[in-house]
Amino acid sequence: MKYRLIPALALALSLTACGSDTGPAQEAGGAPKEIRIGYQLIPNGDLIVKDQKWLETALPNTTITWTKFDSGGDVNTAMVAGSIDIGLAGSSPVTRGLSAPLNIPYKVAWIFDVIGENEALVARQATSIADLKGKKIATPFSSTSHYSLLAALQGAGLAESDVTVVDLEPPDIQAAWTRGDIDAAYVWTPVLGELRKTGTVLITSKELAAQGKLTADLAVVRTEFATAYPEALRTWLVQQDRAVKLVRSDKQAAAAAVGRQLNLDPAEAGRQIDELVLLDGKEQLGADYLGTPEQPGALAENLRSAAEFLNAQNKLPAVPELSVFQQGLAAKDLHDAFPG
């Protein structure tokens, strides 16, 4: 199979062997001198935190370094290299990251969003998924969109071999669509918004979630960082919770912040925010999500279900035990940030 993470992993390990930084230096008192954050252009609360500089204000003696990534597979590579401390990756790449052969030492500390209509399969001419037989479909490999595309094909009675799936990052998908190089794509906003202008949406991740194939954008934190700087992690969690509450209390301000980060007008940014399900800290402690330290939430079962699917599709060599994913939830850190 075309397993993009293996060469990426080799590159990451070579960078580490060459002396790549394995973590931020520590100041007296236990605060990190720097927090290195990997973000993506997805219209959720993370962009609000970045836009408003809330983390910089809350941790004035810590340098906050934001690095943009185009996919969760790239975030996994950066995690392996030790070049970021916190990153955004979809549930499919996180499933891979927690599984062999990667076994990345990180934990899920926050659910940025449950993916809904902001990820979808769009076709240039086809009116059904079955019409895509023999066509060329682009998606970022190892992403939630890749997982959802495979699920959508399976649901329509198509094998992966019935189509040509090409690995492109979102900006490259938009360029290939414009040139007419591809017939369809499974991708997320804001690129999805551009493709919808001239294409037809065949299925969304919201519809796949209703069929049992739920996907989400997750925050992963290096276990080493979470152990060394629990107060800094709790501060980060509080700012993410603040962003979700801003969306609920002042949608106009939230949309303006997201619009600035995505170079969209506030109305379009607000529409894209509405395509996601955003959860505050208390909600994420519920049994359906991260749960509690004593009772890990159903997110672990969802990740294992994704591993079973990917294994059946020959995208993952083996399915880990449920305990691997339960231990991969940073429920204690979330509970400490939002006690009671």
Buried (B, 14 or more C-beta within 10 A) or exposed (E): EEBBBEEBBEEBBEBBEEEBEEBBEEEEEEBBEBBBBBBBBBBBBBBBBBBBEBBBEBBEEBEBBBBEBBBBBBBBBBBBBBBBBBBBBBBBBBBBBBBEEBEBBBBBBBBBBBBBBBBBBBBBEBEEBEBBBEBBBBBBBBBBBBBBBBBBBBBBEBEBEBBBBBBBBBEBBBEBBEEEBBBBBBBBBBBBBBBEEEBBBBBBBBBBBEEEBBBBBBBBBBBBBBEBBBBBBBBBBBBBBBBBBBBEEEBEBBBBBBBBBBEBEBEBBBBBBBBBBBBBBEBBBEEBBBBBBEEBBBBBBBBBBBBEBBBEBEBBEEBBEBEBBBBBBBBBBBBBBBEE
